[in-house]
């Protein structure tokens, strides 16, 4: 009375779909994707076949961003600026004498003001005008202390730097709109103030018996290292340290090595207590510190661009690295002079 399943096909006439008109019986079981080249593939939930590993690799390669292009003319300009800055500081140091340090002080103060202006414009800390004013005042006070103290020591300059940071932070806390960013910008404010005061160590170093020669060795090595590193990047920035940073390992390592070699050659022409070995050690420390500081500035600039921040003044962004390198090299020169000489 009621139809039952057919013994030939095994179909249930109440629940199964009717057979095709041509008489063929569709296969039973889960849906498959027939491909003559690769054979049947089982479908994922949703009906679309799983992509192969080759297809996934192709998508990843398409989504990978190309490395940042190295601007050769810009690298050459930055290297030339570093060489001129080092030459100016070295010549200024040789113009200093026990009773006539005003020319060298003017040179150092000019570099300090350029450092404050550049780093403040690039990093843009809260209460920018306050940080800029505190940096300029800290430069004047540090230079005065470096010249007027009875004994050439680094301790008074450290107190000037600490005081400058505290004043800058208090100035940032006055305004409510800047108060929220004080914690995030504390490192930037500290770097600006300490970098300004670090240049004053050159004045302290010029008052030591072998200080002028130490300045010549260390700053020459730093200037040569920075210039060679930038020129090498203009020629071949390889291997790339990071895709977003237009710097190469050959320039960084080669700059430090050439700077050390130049300092050793310079030490062979200097009088006691300098020897080629001591001059090479001083030059090595100063060159490595300067090149790494310049490289760190390049990484910071790339990080700001990746975060979506708008670029600042063109000239300020590109001279920031050499200025930071010479600031650390000046402090390293004083420390190494005290340790070795």
DAURFEN-V11089 format. One record per pair of residues at least 12 apart in sequence whose ideal C-beta (glycine too) atoms are under 10 Angstrom apart, sorted by the first residue. I is the first residue (numbers start at 1). J is the second residue. If there is no record, write none. Layout:
i-><I:I>
j-><J:J>
//
This chain:
i-><2:6:8:9:10:10:11:11:16:29:30:30:31:31:32:33:33:33:33:35:38:64:65:65:66:67:67:67:67:67:67:67:68:68:68:68:68:68:68:68:68:68:69:69:70:70:70:70:70:70:70:70:70:70:70:71:71:71:71:72:72:72:72:72:72:72:72:73:74:74:74:74:74:74:75:75:75:75:75:75:75:75:75:75:75:75:76:76:76:76:76:76:77:77:77:77:77:78:78:78:78:78:78:78:78:78:78:78:78:78:79:79:79:79:79:79:79:79:79:79:79:79:79:80:80:80:80:81:81:81:81:81:81:81:81:81:81:82:82:82:82:82:82:82:82:82:82:82:82:82:82:82:82:82:82:82:83:83:83:83:83:83:83:83:83:84:84:84:85:85:85:85:85:85:85:85:85:85:85:85:86:86:86:86:86:86:86:86:86:86:86:86:86:86:86:86:87:87:87:88:88:88:88:88:89:89:89:89:89:89:89:89:89:89:89:89:89:89:89:89:90:90:90:90:90:90:90:90:90:90:91:91:91:91:92:92:92:92:92:92:92:92:92:92:92:93:93:93:93:93:93:93:93:93:93:93:93:93:94:94:94:94:94:95:95:95:96:96:96:96:96:96:96:96:96:96:97:97:98:98:101:101:101:101:101:101:102:104:104:104:104:104:104:104:105:105:105:105:105:105:105:105:106:107:107:108:108:108:108:108:108:108:108:108:108:108:109:109:109:109:109:109:109:109:109:110:110:111:111:111:111:111:111:111:111:112:112:112:112:112:112:112:112:112:112:112:112:112:112:112:113:113:113:113:113:113:114:114:114:114:115:115:115:115:115:115:115:115:115:115:115:115:115:116:116:116:116:116:116:116:116:116:116:116:116:116:116:117:117:117:117:117:117:118:118:118:118:118:118:118:118:118:118:118:118:118:118:119:119:119:119:119:119:119:119:119:119:119:119:119:119:119:120:120:120:120:120:120:120:120:120:120:121:121:121:121:121:121:122:122:122:122:122:122:122:122:122:122:122:122:122:123:123:123:123:123:123:123:123:123:123:123:124:124:124:124:124:124:125:125:125:125:125:125:125:125:125:125:125:125:125:126:126:126:126:126:126:126:126:126:126:126:126:126:126:126:126:127:127:127:127:127:127:127:127:127:127:127:127:127:127:127:128:128:129:130:130:130:130:130:130:130:130:130:130:131:131:131:131:131:131:131:131:131:131:131:131:132:132:133:133:133:134:134:134:134:134:134:134:134:134:134:134:134:134:134:135:135:135:135:135:135:135:135:136:137:137:137:137:137:138:138:138:138:138:138:138:138:138:138:138:138:138:138:138:139:139:139:139:139:139:139:140:140:140:141:141:141:141:141:141:141:141:141:141:142:142:142:142:142:142:142:142:142:142:142:142:142:142:142:142:143:143:143:143:143:143:143:143:143:144:144:144:145:145:145:145:145:145:145:146:146:146:146:146:146:146:146:146:146:146:147:147:147:147:147:149:149:151:151:152:152:152:152:152:152:152:152:152:153:153:153:154:154:154:154:154:154:154:154:154:156:156:157:157:157:157:157:157:157:157:157:158:158:159:160:160:160:160:160:161:161:161:161:161:161:161:161:162:162:162:162:163:163:164:164:164:164:164:164:164:165:165:165:165:165:165:165:165:166:167:168:168:168:168:168:168:168:169:169:169:169:169:169:169:170:171:172:172:172:188:191:191:194:194:194:195:195:195:195:195:195:195:195:196:197:197:197:198:198:198:198:198:198:198:198:198:199:199:199:199:199:200:200:200:201:201:201:201:201:201:201:201:201:202:202:202:202:202:202:202:202:202:202:203:203:204:204:204:205:205:205:205:205:205:205:208:208:208:208:209:209:209:210:210:210:210:210:210:210:210:210:211:211:211:211:211:213:213:213:213:213:213:213:213:213:213:214:214:214:214:214:214:214:214:214:214:214:214:214:214:215:215:215:215:215:215:216:216:216:216:216:216:216:217:217:217:217:217:217:217:217:217:217:217:217:217:217:217:217:217:218:218:218:218:218:218:218:218:218:218:218:218:218:218:218:218:218:218:218:219:219:219:219:219:219:219:219:220:220:220:220:220:220:220:220:220:221:221:221:221:221:221:221:221:221:221:221:221:221:221:221:221:221:221:221:221:221:221:221:222:222:222:222:222:222:222:222:222:222:222:222:222:222:222:222:222:222:222:222:222:222:223:223:223:223:223:223:223:223:223:224:224:224:224:224:224:224:224:224:224:224:224:225:225:225:225:225:225:225:225:225:225:225:225:225:225:225:225:225:225:225:225:225:225:225:226:226:226:226:226:226:226:226:226:226:226:226:226:226:227:227:227:227:228:228:228:228:228:228:228:228:228:228:228:229:229:229:229:229:229:229:229:229:229:229:229:229:229:229:229:229:229:230:230:230:230:230:230:230:230:231:231:231:232:232:232:232:232:232:232:232:232:232:233:233:233:233:233:233:233:233:234:234:234:235:235:235:236:236:236:237:237:237:238:238:241:241:241:242:242:242:243:244:244:244:244:244:244:244:245:245:245:245:245:245:245:246:246:246:247:247:247:247:247:247:247:249:251:251:251:252:252:252:252:252:253:253:254:255:255:255:255:255:255:256:256:256:256:256:256:256:256:256:256:257:257:257:258:259:259:259:259:259:259:259:259:259:260:260:260:260:260:260:260:260:260:260:261:261:261:261:262:262:262:262:263:263:263:263:263:263:263:263:263:263:263:264:264:264:264:264:264:264:264:264:265:265:265:266:266:266:266:267:267:267:267:267:268:272:273:273:274:274:275:277:278:278:278:278:279:281:281:281:282:282:282:282:282:282:282:282:283:283:283:284:285:285:285:285:285:285:285:286:286:286:286:286:286:286:286:286:287:287:287:288:288:288:289:289:289:289:289:289:289:289:289:289:290:290:290:290:290:290:290:290:290:290:291:291:291:292:292:292:293:293:293:293:293:293:293:293:293:293:293:294:294:294:294:294:294:294:294:295:295:296:296:296:296:297:297:297:297:297:297:297:297:297:298:298:298:300:300:300:301:301:301:301:304:305>
j-><14:19:25:25:25:28:25:28:28:42:42:43:43:47:49:47:48:49:50:49:52:243:243:244:243:237:240:242:243:244:245:246:237:240:242:243:244:245:246:247:302:305:237:246:233:234:235:236:237:238:240:245:246:247:248:233:234:246:318:230:231:233:234:235:236:237:246:234:230:233:234:246:314:318:229:230:231:232:233:234:235:237:246:247:251:318:227:230:231:233:234:235:230:234:315:318:319:226:227:229:230:231:233:234:294:318:319:320:321:322:223:226:227:228:229:230:231:232:233:234:251:255:322:227:230:231:322:223:226:227:230:315:318:319:321:322:323:222:223:224:225:226:227:228:229:230:231:255:290:294:319:321:322:323:325:326:220:223:224:226:227:228:230:231:322:223:227:322:111:114:219:222:223:226:227:319:322:323:325:326:216:218:219:220:221:222:223:224:225:226:227:290:322:325:326:329:219:220:223:107:110:111:219:223:104:107:108:111:199:202:215:216:218:219:220:222:223:326:329:330:107:212:215:216:217:218:219:220:222:223:103:104:107:216:104:105:106:107:108:110:111:202:206:215:219:107:108:202:203:205:206:211:212:213:214:215:216:219:206:212:213:215:216:107:206:212:108:147:202:203:205:206:207:211:212:215:206:212:206:207:143:146:147:203:206:207:147:143:147:202:203:206:212:215:143:144:146:147:200:202:203:206:143:199:202:139:142:143:146:199:200:201:202:203:206:330:136:139:140:142:143:196:199:200:203:139:199:139:196:199:202:323:326:327:330:135:136:138:139:140:142:143:195:196:197:198:199:200:323:327:132:135:136:139:140:196:199:316:319:323:135:139:192:195:196:198:199:319:320:323:324:326:327:131:132:133:134:135:136:137:138:139:192:193:195:196:323:132:135:136:313:316:323:192:195:312:313:315:316:317:318:319:320:321:322:323:324:131:132:135:188:191:192:193:195:196:297:316:320:323:324:327:132:133:134:135:136:188:189:192:312:316:312:313:315:316:317:320:188:297:300:301:304:311:312:313:316:317:318:319:320:185:187:188:189:191:192:300:304:312:316:320:185:188:304:309:310:312:168:172:178:181:182:184:185:186:187:188:189:191:192:168:169:171:172:173:175:177:178:179:180:181:182:184:185:188:189:168:169:170:171:172:173:174:175:177:178:179:181:182:185:189:172:178:171:167:168:169:170:171:172:174:175:178:189:164:165:167:168:169:171:172:185:188:189:192:193:168:192:167:168:171:163:164:165:166:167:168:169:170:171:172:189:192:193:196:164:168:189:192:193:195:196:197:196:160:163:164:167:196:157:160:161:163:164:165:167:168:192:193:194:195:196:197:200:160:164:193:196:197:199:200:160:196:200:156:157:159:160:161:163:164:196:197:200:156:157:158:159:160:161:164:193:196:197:198:199:200:201:203:204:157:160:196:197:199:200:202:203:204:160:200:203:157:159:160:197:200:203:204:160:197:199:200:201:202:203:204:205:206:207:200:203:204:206:207:204:207:204:207:201:203:204:205:206:207:208:211:334:204:207:338:197:200:201:204:205:331:334:335:338:200:204:194:197:198:200:201:203:204:331:334:194:197:197:193:194:196:197:200:190:193:194:195:196:197:198:200:190:193:194:197:193:197:189:190:192:193:194:196:197:186:189:190:191:192:193:194:197:193:193:182:185:186:189:190:192:193:182:183:185:186:189:190:193:182:189:185:186:189:300:324:327:327:328:331:293:323:324:326:327:328:330:331:327:327:330:331:324:326:327:328:329:330:331:332:334:323:326:327:330:331:330:331:334:215:327:330:331:332:333:334:335:337:214:215:218:219:326:329:330:331:333:334:215:330:330:334:337:218:330:331:333:334:337:338:334:337:338:341:273:337:341:270:271:272:273:274:278:337:340:341:333:334:337:338:341:266:267:270:271:273:274:279:282:337:341:270:273:274:278:279:282:286:333:334:336:337:338:340:341:286:329:330:333:334:337:263:266:267:270:274:279:333:262:263:264:266:267:270:274:278:279:280:281:282:283:286:333:336:337:259:263:279:282:283:284:285:286:287:289:290:326:329:330:332:333:334:336:337:263:283:286:290:326:329:330:333:259:262:263:265:266:279:283:286:287:255:256:258:259:260:261:262:263:264:266:279:280:282:283:284:285:286:287:288:289:290:329:333:255:256:259:263:283:285:286:287:288:289:290:291:293:294:322:325:326:328:329:330:332:333:259:262:286:287:290:322:325:326:329:255:256:258:259:260:261:262:263:266:283:287:290:251:252:254:255:256:257:258:259:260:262:263:283:284:286:287:288:289:290:291:292:294:325:329:251:255:256:259:287:290:291:293:294:321:322:325:326:329:255:258:259:322:251:252:254:255:256:257:258:259:262:287:291:247:248:250:251:252:253:254:255:256:258:259:287:290:291:294:295:321:325:247:251:255:291:294:318:321:322:251:254:255:247:248:249:250:251:252:253:254:255:258:246:247:248:250:251:252:255:298:246:248:251:248:250:251:248:250:251:249:250:251:250:251:295:298:299:298:299:302:302:298:299:301:302:303:305:306:295:298:299:300:301:302:303:298:301:302:291:294:295:298:299:302:321:295:291:294:295:288:291:292:294:295:288:291:291:287:288:290:291:294:295:283:284:285:286:287:288:289:290:291:292:284:287:288:287:280:283:284:286:287:288:290:291:329:279:280:281:282:283:284:285:286:287:288:280:283:284:287:279:280:283:287:276:278:279:280:281:282:283:284:285:286:287:276:277:278:279:280:281:282:283:284:279:280:283:279:280:282:283:279:280:281:282:283:280:341:340:341:340:341:340:340:336:337:340:341:340:336:339:340:332:333:335:336:337:339:340:341:329:333:336:336:329:332:333:335:336:339:340:325:326:328:329:330:331:332:333:336:325:329:332:328:329:332:325:326:327:328:329:330:331:332:333:336:321:322:324:325:326:327:328:329:330:332:321:325:329:324:325:328:320:321:322:323:324:325:326:327:328:329:332:320:321:322:323:324:325:326:328:321:325:321:324:325:328:317:318:319:320:321:322:323:324:325:318:320:321:320:321:324:317:318:320:321:317:317>
//
